[in-house]
Amino acid sequence: MIETERLILRAFIEADREPWAEMNADPEVMRHFPATLSRAEADAVIERVNGKIAATGVGFWALERKADGLFLGFAGLNCIGHENLPIFGLWEVGWRLRREAWGQGYASEAGAAALAHGFGPMGLARILAYTAVTNTPSEAVMKRLGMMRAAEMDFDHPLVPEGNPIRRHIVYVKDAA
């Protein structure tokens, strides 16, 4: 568990399942992804994420707002496991928040905490972030986190069909100080 001024980053709990499923079924939240998620798919993500957290102590943690315990989404660190990606095996920082949490600095706050954990206790030398080229809000968070564009690492996502506007992905990196 990691705490920031306004957030708690922790493993998912049973009470998170419904708001997580609703968030991932929201076409606006998922507009930079190939598709929304069904309830079963959303539940499967929780199982995978919590499994990684249990095994390694890190992952995409659930975000809880300290003030009222509201579930906001997720953020954290992940070792990229898609073997088809050119960035396979590298560490990423990532986030996904419910619409009501947008524009309040939560992604930046959680991302900064995740980066601090990655560079601090984990001792990582480099952490990257990637997103669809259309996802300018996430790109803005990457910039606020002090990440630098690594255009030479950009790629076409193999799980997104050719011609789809979200196929091209951009990469940002941050190195340990």
N, C-alpha and C positions, 0 to 999 in steps of 0.2 A: 504494500500500500504506500502511496505517495500522497502527501498533502501539499497544497499550495495555499495561497491566501484565500481563495474562494472555492477550491475544488478538492475532492478526494478521488484519487485514481486507485481503483481496486478491482478485484475479480468480480465478474458478474454474479448476481444473486437471483434467486427465483423471481423476485418482484420486478426485475429488469426485463423479463421476457416479453411482457405485453408492450411496454413502450418501445423496446428495441424492434419488435416485429412491426409495430405501427410506423416507426421511423423508416425502416427499410422497405416498406410498402408504399411510401410517399414518393410519387414520381418526381417531385421537385427536389427532394433530398438526393434521389438516385439519378438525377439527370446526366451526370458525368460518368455513369456506370452503364454496362450493357443492358441491364434490366433491373426491375425491382425484385425483391426477394419474397417468396412465400413464407408463411409462418414456419413451415418445416425447415426451409433453407436458413431462415434467421436463427432458429433454434440450433441448427447444426453449426452455425458460425460461433455461437456462444460456447458450444461444447468444444470446438477446436481451440478457441481462444483460451478458455479456462484450462484446457489440457496443457497448452503451452505454458501458461502462468504457473500451473502446479509443477510442471517438470523443470522449468528454468527460472522461475521467479519474475519473468518479464513477458510482456505481450501487449496486446491492445486492451488496456484496462477500461472498465466501465467508468464513466465520469459522473460523479454525484456532486451536486451543488451543496456546499456546506450549510448555507443559510436555511434551506428547507428540505434537504434530502432528495431533491428532484433529480431524476435520471436525465442526463443531457446528451448522452451518446457514448462514444469511445475515443480514446487516444492512447498512444504509447509507442512501443518499439516492437519490431518484428524482423526476424531473419527471413528474407524473401525466399519462399519455398516453391515458387512456380519454376520448374526446371526449364520451361520454354522461354523464360525471360532472360535477356542479356545481363540483367543485374541479379540473377540467381545467386543466393548465398551471401549477399550483402545485407547490412542492417539498414532498416528504414524507420523513420518516424512518420506516423500517420494519425489521422483523426477523421471522424464523421460525427456530425452533430445534428440533432433534431432541429427543425426549422425555427422553433421558438427560441433557440439558443444562439442563433446566428447574429453576428454583428455586435457581440458583447465582449469580445476578447477571450472567450473561453478556449478556443482552439489554440491561440497563441500561448496562453498561460499553461495549458496542458502540454503543448508541444515543447515549450521551454523546460518544463519539469522533466519530460521524457528525455530530452537531449542531455540535461544535467545528469540524469541517472546513467545514461549510456556512456558519457564521457567520464563520469566520476566512478561510481562503484563497479561498472562493467569494464571500464578501461578501453572502450572502443576508440579507434583512431579516426574513423570516418563514419558518418551517418548520412544517408540520403533520404530524399523524399521525391515521390513521383506522382504525376497525375495526368489526366487527359489535358491536351493543349487547350481545350475549351474551358477548363476549370480555373478561371481567373481568381475567384475568391481563395481557393487553396494555394494558388501561386503567391498571392499577396501574403498569406500566413507564412509561407516559406521565406519570403523576403524579410518579413518582420522578425523571424527567428535568426536572421543573419546568415541564411543559407545562400549559396552562390549558384547561379545557373551553370550546369555542366552539359552544354549542348551536344558535346561529343558523345554523351551517354544516352541522348534521346533515342526513342525506339517506337516502332509500330507494335502495338500489343497484339500478340498472336491469338488471343481469345476474342478479339473484336474483329468483326468482318471487314474486309476491304471496302472502302467507300464510306464507312461509318465515320462521322466527324469526331468521334472520341477514340479512334484507333491510334492516332499519334499521341505519344506520351512524352512529357518533358521531365527532366531530372534536375534536381538541385542537390547540392552537397554541402556538408559542413564538416570541417576537420577539427580534431581536438586542438585546444589552444597550445 
